[in-house]
Amino acid sequence: MTTDVSPRKRILFGRRRGKPLRKGQQVLIDEALPKLTVPISNGEIDLSALFKKEMADYWLEIGFGSGEHLSWQAEHNPEIGFIGCEPFLNGVATLLGKLTKSGVDNVRIHNDAAEILLDKLPAGSISRGFLLFPDPWPKTSHHKRRFVSSLNIERLAHVLKDGAELRIGTDHTGYGEWILWHFLNSEQFDWQAETAEDWRVRPADWPPTRYEQKALAKGLRPVYYRFRRRPR
């Protein structure tokens, strides 16, 4: 399997915007998003300064889509500080609507490429990570655009605590093989699977995303990988 191991100048692919935002969504983007945006500066991000109260741990979701999973996790884990990455503005607006409705205040947002954020997070600062149904970029010529790469695995290993769990889901067979190949060849992660059910069945505390539900409706069978950060 060909791997993507070299840094690339362009790190964000795909759309930044979709259909025009509704009036209420635009208000959320203009008024709510600035208050929840993770500031990116020259130094490391101070995670504790992002939240109004002390958090027990910090979890990271990369590419949260419309925020179904992220909002559920935040509501069910109020003691955890969540960082969500999503460059697609329409998805951000949808998440903001969910957070406003539920009153959840333990989510902060990075509306840009995840690599930018990962390079600013302190080492060993994240206790759990999620990468759920990322774009598989199925064309061979586009494989270099896939988020899972040797370089990004190094980034994830840097920010995850020893023993931290990284969850990755996909409904694309080729990308599933690609993900597993890369992580099995990494010295920083162990695959948490003893039987087929461990990666074929979604755990109870892993709620479905809208994209996943569409995949299931098409008869596709997703895989649910869980990797553990090895001790440094």
N, C-alpha and C positions, 0 to 999 in steps of 0.2 A: 504493500500500500504506500502511495506517495504521501509524504507529510509536508506540512507547511511550517517551516522552522525559522524563517527569516522575518525580521520586522518589516512592516510595510508602511509607506507614508500615509496612505489613506486607510483609516481604521473604521469608517462608518459607511456601510452600504445599505441600500434600500431607501424607502421613502421616509421623509421627515414629517410630512403632512398628508392627510387623505382628503376626504370631502370637507367643505367648509364647516367650521364649528358652529353649533347652535349658539344663540345669544347667551344662554346660561352657562354653557361650556366656556365661552370666551371670557366671561366674567371670572370664572374659576381660574383660568390661565392667567388673567391679568392681576387678580387680587390674592388668590390662595397660593398659587405656585411659588411666587417669590418668597413667601414666608416659610415654605417647606423645602426650598432648593438647597442642596448641599453646596456650600461655597468651595470653589476650587482656586487655590492660590499657589504660591511657590513652595510653601511648606506642607507638612503632613496635615491631614484632616484630624481635628480634635473631635472624636465622635461624641464624647460626653457633653460637649458644648452645643450639640445640635438639638438636644432634647430638654424639655422643661424640668424633668426629674431624672434622678439617677436610674440607669437601666442595668439589669442584671447581666445582659449580654447583647451582642449585636449580630443581626442576621442580614444577609445580602441576597437580593433577587435580581438576576440579570435578565433583562428583557421581559418585563412583567405584563406586556400586552395590554389588556383592558383592566388588569388588576384584580381579577377574581381570586386568584390564589393569594396574592399579597395582602389584600384587604381581609381575607378570612384568617390568615395567619396572625395579622396584627390584632384583630379583634379577639382571637382566642389566646393570645400571648401578650397581654398588656405590659408585662415586665420586661419585654424584649424591645430594643430599638431596631427598627427596620430601615434599611437603605434599599430603595428600588431604582433600578436603571432602566430607562426606556426612552429612546430617541424619538419615537413616533408620538407626535403631539396629541393626536386624537385619543390614543390610549391613555396618555397622561390625564387628559381632561375627564375621561371616563372614570379613572381611579379617583380623581379629586372629588367627583360626584359621590362615589361610594363612601369615601372618608368623611365628607361633609354630612351625609345622611346618617352614618353610624356614630359620628362624634369621636372617632378614633384619632388619637394625636401622637401615635408612636411610629409614624412613617415619615421618612424624608426622601426626597426625590432627586435623582440625577438625570436630567433630560438631555443626554448626549451619549456618546460611545462609552461603553463600560470600561474600556482600556484606560481612558483618561482618569476615571475614578480609582481603578485598581492601582494605578501608579502613585496615588496620593494617600491611600489608606495605610495606616501603620502596620508593621509586621505583626502577625499573630493576633489581629484585632477582631476577627470575624469567627463566630462560633458555629454558624451553619450557612451554607450557600445553596442557591437554587438557580438552575438554568433549565427552564421548562419549555420544551417545544420550540427551540430556536430555528430560524430559517435554515433548512438543510442545504440550500444552494446545490440542487441536484446535478446541474451540468458539470462535467469534469473540469471545464475551463473556469468554473466559479468556485471550485473547492477551496481555493485560497481565501475566499471570503468567509468561510465557516469560522464561527467563534472558537470552537474547540481546535486548538493547535498546540504545538509544543511550547510556544512562547506564552500563550495565555494560561496554559496549565502551570507554568512557572509563576505567572502573576498570581493565580489563585492559591498556589502553595505558599506564596509569600504572605498573603493577608489572612489565611486561615490558621486558626489555632491548632496546636497539636491535638489530634483526636477529633477535630471538627468534621462534621458530615457535609458532603457535597451531593446534592440530588440533581440528577439530570434526566429529563424525559424527552422522548422523541417517538414519532409515529413513522419515521422514514427508515426503512431497513438499511439502506446504504449509509446513512448518517449514524445509525445505531452501531454498525460495525466500525465505522470510523472513530466514534467516541470511545468505544471499548478498546480498540487497538491502541489509541493514544494513551489512555489511562493505564492499561496493563503494561505499557512500555515506560511509564513514568516511575521514578524512584521515590516520589513523594506521596503516592496514594495507593491504598488497598481497596479492591472491589469487595463490597459487603454482600456477597451472595454465596449461599451454600446449596440452595436448590433452585430450580427454574422458577418456582413461585416467588422467590425473592426479587426477581426482576420483571416478572410478567404481571404481577398484581400490585396495584397502587396501594400503599399503606393508608390506614384510616385517617391519619393526620396530614394527608397530602391531597387536598381537595382538587377537583378537576378544573382546568381552564376552559374557556369557551372554545379555543382552538382544538383542544383535546376532544371535546364533545363532538365537534364537527368531524374529526378524524374517526371517532368511534361510529358515528352515524354512517360513514362511508364504508364501514366494515374493516377498517385498518386496526391493527393490533399494536398499540404502543408498548414501549419498554420503559421501565422505571429503574434507573441505575442509582445506586447509592455507593459513594466512595468515601473512604476515611483518610484524613490527613495523617500520614505517618509522623511519629515523633522526630523532631529535628536532631 
